[in-house]
Amino acid sequence: MTTNLTPEEKRELFGEFDPDRHAEEAEQRWGDTEAHRESARRTARYTKEDWARVKGEASAHTAAFADAFERGVPADDPIAMDLAEAHREHIGRWFYDCSLEIHRGLGDMYVADPRFTANYDTEHPGLAQYIRDAIHANADRLS
């Protein structure tokens, strides 16, 4: 995914997380899907600056979800559902066309895969479930 970046740039952008370590698993799980192929096509040409924008947007989405969660905004409130829709649009803008069905699956994975859960729950226990629930509520709203 980030083959255009030097090891130093990867560390600068992602810290200890190396997205390329998960490339084989992603290929095995989703390699035969159009979404995976489209993501590979798009990200193959991203520069360091592009990745910084992707990361910045993703961090902003997580922060907005965390704020809503901490304020007690229900996951099926329009505020949370709008955050979920912005998250889905972010994926569509940078990686692949993220249908409501695919987005539901991502939300489920945030809870089912402990690696994703830990990413969201480290500072805000329960945030992964909240994001998943907001994603599902948004998909229900738009279906």
Secondary structure, DSSP 8 states (H G I E B T S, - for coil): --TTS-HHHHHHHHTT--GGGGHHHHHHHHTTSHHHHHHHHHHTT--HHHHHHHHHHHHHHHHHHHHHHHTT--TTSHHHHHHHHHHHHHHHHHTS---HHHHHHHHHHHHHSHHHHHHHHTTSTTHHHHHHHHHHHHHHHH-
